Amino acid sequence: MRIINERRNCNSNANDFVTLLLNAECNEKSEDFEIDKKRRTLTEDEIIAQCFVFYVAGYETMSSLLNFTMYALTVNPEVQEKLYDELKD
């Protein structure tokens, strides 16, 4: 909530997911969706929900990637040694 309120108050030009959703909330900045001849924009709850989904999806993806990487390094000690040498330099 704090980030959304800060972005609204300072008219930030950040190029990120939150700004994209906030722009979709504004009638002037987004395409209007007509449902029964009424304009449809994102509500604040929908913006928060989408930010949460985006965060959780990114977290799970990175977690899976790191787990697989650790497994691959464990079963391939020669690759693990090469990585260690590379990082040491």
N, CA and C atoms as a LAMMPS dump frame, in Angstrom:
ITEM: TIMESTEP
0
ITEM: NUMBER OF ATOMS
267
ITEM: BOX BOUNDS ff ff ff
-5.0000000000000000e+02 5.0000000000000000e+02
-5.0000000000000000e+02 5.0000000000000000e+02
-5.0000000000000000e+02 5.0000000000000000e+02
ITEM: ATOMS id mol type element x y z
1 1 1 N 0.821 -1.186 0
2 1 2 C 0 0 0
3 1 3 C 0.87 1.258 0
4 2 1 N 1.92 1.251 0.807
5 2 2 C 2.766 2.433 0.931
6 2 3 C 3.39 2.793 -0.414
7 3 1 N 3.891 1.801 -1.116
8 3 2 C 4.534 2.057 -2.404
9 3 3 C 3.525 2.589 -3.41
10 4 1 N 2.339 2.018 -3.424
11 4 2 C 1.298 2.48 -4.347
12 4 3 C 0.934 3.925 -4.051
13 5 1 N 0.757 4.26 -2.78
14 5 2 C 0.423 5.64 -2.41
15 5 3 C 1.55 6.602 -2.763
16 6 1 N 2.794 6.194 -2.531
17 6 2 C 3.927 7.053 -2.886
18 6 3 C 3.979 7.295 -4.393
19 7 1 N 3.737 6.258 -5.172
20 7 2 C 3.762 6.401 -6.623
21 7 3 C 2.655 7.329 -7.106
22 8 1 N 1.495 7.246 -6.487
23 8 2 C 0.388 8.125 -6.889
24 8 3 C 0.694 9.58 -6.553
25 9 1 N 1.282 9.819 -5.386
26 9 2 C 1.513 11.184 -4.916
27 9 3 C 2.634 11.896 -5.654
28 10 1 N 3.652 11.17 -6.086
29 10 2 C 4.8 11.854 -6.703
30 10 3 C 4.814 11.725 -8.22
31 11 1 N 3.815 11.105 -8.808
32 11 2 C 3.763 10.931 -10.27
33 11 3 C 5.08 10.386 -10.816
34 12 1 N 5.515 9.299 -10.237
35 12 2 C 6.783 8.68 -10.611
36 12 3 C 6.77 8.204 -12.059
37 13 1 N 7.92 8.327 -12.707
38 13 2 C 8.078 7.832 -14.071
39 13 3 C 8.851 6.519 -14.095
40 14 1 N 8.824 5.787 -12.98
41 14 2 C 9.524 4.506 -12.917
42 14 3 C 8.961 3.565 -13.971
43 15 1 N 9.831 2.768 -14.524
44 15 2 C 9.424 1.837 -15.574
45 15 3 C 9.363 0.432 -14.975
46 16 1 N 8.29 0.146 -14.232
47 16 2 C 8.167 -1.153 -13.588
48 16 3 C 6.714 -1.623 -13.58
49 17 1 N 6.499 -2.768 -12.967
50 17 2 C 5.19 -3.414 -12.961
51 17 3 C 4.148 -2.59 -12.203
52 18 1 N 4.534 -1.994 -11.086
53 18 2 C 3.59 -1.195 -10.291
54 18 3 C 3.105 0.005 -11.097
55 19 1 N 4.003 0.675 -11.773
56 19 2 C 3.62 1.825 -12.596
57 19 3 C 2.677 1.402 -13.716
58 20 1 N 2.954 0.272 -14.321
59 20 2 C 2.075 -0.244 -15.372
60 20 3 C 0.657 -0.462 -14.843
61 21 1 N 0.538 -1.041 -13.661
62 21 2 C -0.784 -1.274 -13.075
63 21 3 C -1.466 0.033 -12.685
64 22 1 N -0.701 0.981 -12.157
65 22 2 C -1.294 2.271 -11.793
66 22 3 C -1.769 3.02 -13.03
67 23 1 N -1.033 2.91 -14.113
68 23 2 C -1.47 3.537 -15.361
69 23 3 C -2.754 2.902 -15.871
70 24 1 N -2.913 1.613 -15.655
71 24 2 C -4.138 0.926 -16.071
72 24 3 C -5.33 1.374 -15.234
73 25 1 N -5.057 1.894 -14.044
74 25 2 C -6.125 2.364 -13.164
75 25 3 C -6.711 3.684 -13.666
76 26 1 N -5.878 4.499 -14.295
77 26 2 C -6.311 5.829 -14.722
78 26 3 C -7.036 5.754 -16.061
79 27 1 N -8.139 6.421 -16.166
80 27 2 C -8.898 6.424 -17.423
81 27 3 C -8.113 7.062 -18.557
82 28 1 N -7.354 8.114 -18.26
83 28 2 C -6.654 8.84 -19.306
84 28 3 C -5.481 8.047 -19.871
85 29 1 N -4.9 7.173 -19.073
86 29 2 C -3.673 6.51 -19.474
87 29 3 C -3.876 5.087 -19.961
88 30 1 N -5.067 4.573 -19.907
89 30 2 C -5.276 3.188 -20.309
90 30 3 C -6.414 3.074 -21.295
91 31 1 N -6.447 1.957 -21.956
92 31 2 C -7.585 1.686 -22.811
93 31 3 C -8.769 1.389 -21.906
94 32 1 N -9.918 1.864 -22.287
95 32 2 C -11.113 1.612 -21.489
96 32 3 C -11.733 0.29 -21.909
97 33 1 N -12.168 -0.455 -20.927
98 33 2 C -12.875 -1.693 -21.184
99 33 3 C -14.339 -1.433 -20.895
100 34 1 N -15.174 -1.695 -21.862
101 34 2 C -16.594 -1.437 -21.666
102 34 3 C -17.313 -2.719 -21.297
103 35 1 N -17.99 -2.67 -20.178
104 35 2 C -18.839 -3.761 -19.73
105 35 3 C -20.202 -3.15 -19.478
106 36 1 N -21.178 -3.552 -20.261
107 36 2 C -22.529 -2.983 -20.154
108 36 3 C -22.497 -1.462 -20.27
109 37 1 N -21.706 -0.949 -21.226
110 37 2 C -21.591 0.489 -21.501
111 37 3 C -20.972 1.279 -20.344
112 38 1 N -20.28 0.6 -19.43
113 38 2 C -19.6 1.282 -18.329
114 38 3 C -18.101 1.095 -18.512
115 39 1 N -17.346 2.087 -18.12
116 39 2 C -15.891 1.981 -18.203
117 39 3 C -15.395 1.076 -17.084
118 40 1 N -14.434 0.239 -17.426
119 40 2 C -13.883 -0.706 -16.454
120 40 3 C -12.398 -0.44 -16.312
121 41 1 N -11.963 -0.086 -15.105
122 41 2 C -10.545 0.097 -14.821
123 41 3 C -10.189 -0.776 -13.628
124 42 1 N -8.905 -0.899 -13.354
125 42 2 C -8.468 -1.692 -12.212
126 42 3 C -8.784 -0.976 -10.907
127 43 1 N -9.237 -1.741 -9.927
128 43 2 C -9.459 -1.181 -8.594
129 43 3 C -8.159 -1.287 -7.804
130 44 1 N -8.11 -0.625 -6.674
131 44 2 C -6.918 -0.692 -5.834
132 44 3 C -6.672 -2.121 -5.346
133 45 1 N -7.731 -2.83 -4.989
134 45 2 C -7.584 -4.223 -4.551
135 45 3 C -7.023 -5.103 -5.668
136 46 1 N -7.447 -4.865 -6.898
137 46 2 C -6.928 -5.638 -8.03
138 46 3 C -5.45 -5.344 -8.269
139 47 1 N -5.054 -4.099 -8.097
140 47 2 C -3.642 -3.734 -8.253
141 47 3 C -2.801 -4.439 -7.201
142 48 1 N -3.252 -4.41 -5.952
143 48 2 C -2.522 -5.07 -4.866
144 48 3 C -2.447 -6.573 -5.113
145 49 1 N -3.55 -7.175 -5.542
146 49 2 C -3.572 -8.615 -5.808
147 49 3 C -2.606 -8.987 -6.927
148 50 1 N -2.559 -8.197 -7.984
149 50 2 C -1.657 -8.488 -9.096
150 50 3 C -0.193 -8.343 -8.677
151 51 1 N 0.105 -7.343 -7.854
152 51 2 C 1.476 -7.185 -7.342
153 51 3 C 1.876 -8.399 -6.507
154 52 1 N 0.952 -8.893 -5.691
155 52 2 C 1.216 -10.065 -4.86
156 52 3 C 1.485 -11.294 -5.727
157 53 1 N 0.65 -11.518 -6.731
158 53 2 C 0.828 -12.666 -7.63
159 53 3 C 2.174 -12.57 -8.345
160 54 1 N 2.522 -11.395 -8.811
161 54 2 C 3.79 -11.186 -9.505
162 54 3 C 4.969 -11.499 -8.583
163 55 1 N 4.89 -11.055 -7.329
164 55 2 C 5.951 -11.304 -6.351
165 55 3 C 6.084 -12.795 -6.053
166 56 1 N 4.965 -13.45 -5.777
167 56 2 C 4.99 -14.869 -5.429
168 56 3 C 5.499 -15.707 -6.6
169 57 1 N 5.063 -15.399 -7.8
170 57 2 C 5.51 -16.15 -8.976
171 57 3 C 7.016 -16.001 -9.169
172 58 1 N 7.533 -14.804 -8.983
173 58 2 C 8.97 -14.581 -9.109
174 58 3 C 9.759 -15.28 -8.023
175 59 1 N 9.222 -15.299 -6.818
176 59 2 C 9.899 -15.96 -5.701
177 59 3 C 10.01 -17.458 -5.959
178 60 1 N 8.913 -18.07 -6.372
179 60 2 C 8.903 -19.516 -6.614
180 60 3 C 9.853 -19.893 -7.746
181 61 1 N 9.88 -19.094 -8.786
182 61 2 C 10.764 -19.364 -9.919
183 61 3 C 12.227 -19.325 -9.489
184 62 1 N 12.607 -18.299 -8.755
185 62 2 C 13.998 -18.177 -8.308
186 62 3 C 14.358 -19.282 -7.331
187 63 1 N 13.437 -19.631 -6.459
188 63 2 C 13.68 -20.701 -5.501
189 63 3 C 13.948 -22.022 -6.219
190 64 1 N 13.137 -22.335 -7.209
191 64 2 C 13.323 -23.572 -7.977
192 64 3 C 14.65 -23.557 -8.732
193 65 1 N 14.975 -22.424 -9.323
194 65 2 C 16.23 -22.3 -10.066
195 65 3 C 17.437 -22.518 -9.154
196 66 1 N 17.427 -21.89 -7.989
197 66 2 C 18.551 -22.041 -7.062
198 66 3 C 18.656 -23.469 -6.539
199 67 1 N 17.521 -24.11 -6.248
200 67 2 C 17.544 -25.504 -5.794
201 67 3 C 18.14 -26.419 -6.854
202 68 1 N 17.718 -26.257 -8.101
203 68 2 C 18.252 -27.091 -9.173
204 68 3 C 19.745 -26.831 -9.377
205 69 1 N 20.156 -25.571 -9.304
206 69 2 C 21.569 -25.231 -9.474
207 69 3 C 22.419 -25.89 -8.394
208 70 1 N 21.959 -25.84 -7.148
209 70 2 C 22.711 -26.467 -6.051
210 70 3 C 22.786 -27.982 -6.244
211 71 1 N 21.694 -28.583 -6.687
212 71 2 C 21.694 -30.025 -6.955
213 71 3 C 22.685 -30.36 -8.07
214 72 1 N 22.644 -29.602 -9.159
215 72 2 C 23.536 -29.861 -10.292
216 72 3 C 24.999 -29.718 -9.885
217 73 1 N 25.301 -28.74 -9.057
218 73 2 C 26.68 -28.566 -8.59
219 73 3 C 27.093 -29.704 -7.661
220 74 1 N 26.157 -30.203 -6.871
221 74 2 C 26.46 -31.286 -5.94
222 74 3 C 26.797 -32.583 -6.675
223 75 1 N 26.067 -32.896 -7.719
224 75 2 C 26.306 -34.157 -8.433
225 75 3 C 27.402 -34.029 -9.493
226 76 1 N 27.926 -32.831 -9.696
227 76 2 C 29.013 -32.601 -10.658
228 76 3 C 30.146 -31.837 -9.981
229 77 1 N 30.947 -32.539 -9.17
230 77 2 C 31.997 -31.846 -8.414
231 77 3 C 33.026 -31.136 -9.294
232 78 1 N 33.255 -31.647 -10.516
233 78 2 C 34.224 -30.977 -11.395
234 78 3 C 33.705 -29.607 -11.833
235 79 1 N 32.409 -29.5 -12.062
236 79 2 C 31.8 -28.212 -12.413
237 79 3 C 31.809 -27.296 -11.194
238 80 1 N 31.555 -27.878 -10.034
239 80 2 C 31.584 -27.101 -8.795
240 80 3 C 32.979 -26.512 -8.576
241 81 1 N 34.002 -27.289 -8.841
242 81 2 C 35.381 -26.81 -8.686
243 81 3 C 35.69 -25.689 -9.678
244 82 1 N 35.234 -25.834 -10.924
245 82 2 C 35.429 -24.774 -11.926
246 82 3 C 34.741 -23.479 -11.497
247 83 1 N 33.532 -23.607 -10.984
248 83 2 C 32.796 -22.432 -10.513
249 83 3 C 33.528 -21.777 -9.35
250 84 1 N 34.006 -22.584 -8.424
251 84 2 C 34.746 -22.059 -7.28
252 84 3 C 35.986 -21.299 -7.738
253 85 1 N 36.728 -21.883 -8.661
254 85 2 C 37.936 -21.221 -9.175
255 85 3 C 37.591 -19.907 -9.872
256 86 1 N 36.506 -19.918 -10.632
257 86 2 C 36.078 -18.703 -11.34
258 86 3 C 35.703 -17.596 -10.355
259 87 1 N 34.978 -17.961 -9.314
260 87 2 C 34.56 -16.96 -8.33
261 87 3 C 35.724 -16.469 -7.482
262 88 1 N 36.69 -17.332 -7.258
263 88 2 C 37.852 -16.97 -6.457
264 88 3 C 38.708 -15.927 -7.163
265 89 1 N 38.775 -15.982 -8.493
266 89 2 C 39.594 -15.038 -9.273
267 89 3 C 38.969 -13.72 -9.372
